């Protein structure tokens, strides 16, 4: 039970840090109304920040890890 709180807290911290990093560039993009400068990396970072802030980052990472494990185990058989 305590590990779930720790994971959610760490996910939230990661979300806030990433949001703090991408926020200045994001504000410039939306105030100038120019989405051409938006990069794929910024989109991925925003999604990770959103998952972290909402508390779904640990669950998403576990889901990705399980999917990779399942793909690797089926590929080796």
C-alpha positions as CSV (number, residue, x, y, z in Angstrom):
1,X,0.0,0.0,0.0
2,X,2.8,2.5,0.9
3,X,4.6,1.7,-2.3
4,X,1.6,2.9,-4.3
5,X,1.7,6.2,-2.6
6,X,5.4,6.5,-3.2
7,X,5.0,5.7,-6.8
8,X,2.2,8.1,-7.3
9,X,4.2,10.8,-5.5
10,X,7.3,10.2,-7.6
11,X,5.1,10.2,-10.8
12,X,3.6,13.5,-9.7
13,X,7.1,15.0,-9.1
14,X,8.2,13.8,-12.6
15,X,5.1,15.4,-14.1
16,X,5.7,18.7,-12.4
17,X,9.4,18.8,-13.4
18,X,8.7,18.0,-17.0
19,X,5.8,20.5,-17.1
20,X,8.2,23.2,-15.6
21,X,10.7,22.4,-18.3
22,X,8.4,22.5,-21.3
23,X,6.1,25.3,-20.1
24,X,8.1,28.3,-21.3
25,X,8.3,27.0,-24.8
26,X,4.7,25.9,-24.7
27,X,3.6,29.4,-23.8
28,X,5.6,30.9,-26.7
29,X,4.0,28.4,-29.1
30,X,0.5,29.1,-28.1
31,X,0.8,32.9,-27.7
32,X,2.4,33.2,-31.2
33,X,-0.2,30.7,-32.5
34,X,2.5,28.9,-34.4
35,X,2.3,25.1,-34.0
36,X,5.0,24.5,-36.7
37,X,7.7,24.9,-34.1
38,X,6.1,22.1,-31.9
39,X,8.4,19.1,-31.9
40,X,7.6,15.4,-31.4
41,X,9.8,15.4,-28.3
42,X,7.7,18.2,-26.7
43,X,4.4,16.3,-27.5
44,X,5.8,13.2,-25.8
45,X,7.1,15.2,-22.8
46,X,3.7,16.8,-22.5
47,X,1.9,13.5,-22.5
48,X,4.3,12.2,-19.8
49,X,3.8,15.3,-17.7
50,X,0.0,14.9,-18.0
51,X,0.2,11.3,-17.0
52,X,2.4,12.2,-14.0
53,X,0.1,15.0,-12.9
54,X,-3.0,12.9,-13.1
55,X,-1.4,10.0,-11.3
56,X,-1.4,7.5,-14.2
57,X,2.3,7.6,-14.9
58,X,3.2,4.5,-12.8
59,X,0.3,2.5,-14.2
60,X,1.3,3.5,-17.8
61,X,4.9,2.5,-17.2
62,X,3.9,-0.8,-15.7
63,X,1.6,-1.4,-18.7
64,X,4.4,-0.6,-21.2
65,X,6.8,-2.9,-19.3
66,X,4.3,-5.8,-19.3
67,X,3.6,-5.3,-23.0
68,X,7.3,-5.4,-23.8
69,X,7.8,-8.5,-21.7
70,X,4.9,-10.3,-23.4
71,X,6.2,-9.3,-26.8
72,X,9.7,-10.6,-26.0
73,X,8.4,-13.8,-24.5
74,X,6.2,-14.6,-27.5
75,X,9.0,-13.7,-30.0
76,X,11.4,-16.1,-28.4
77,X,9.1,-19.1,-28.5
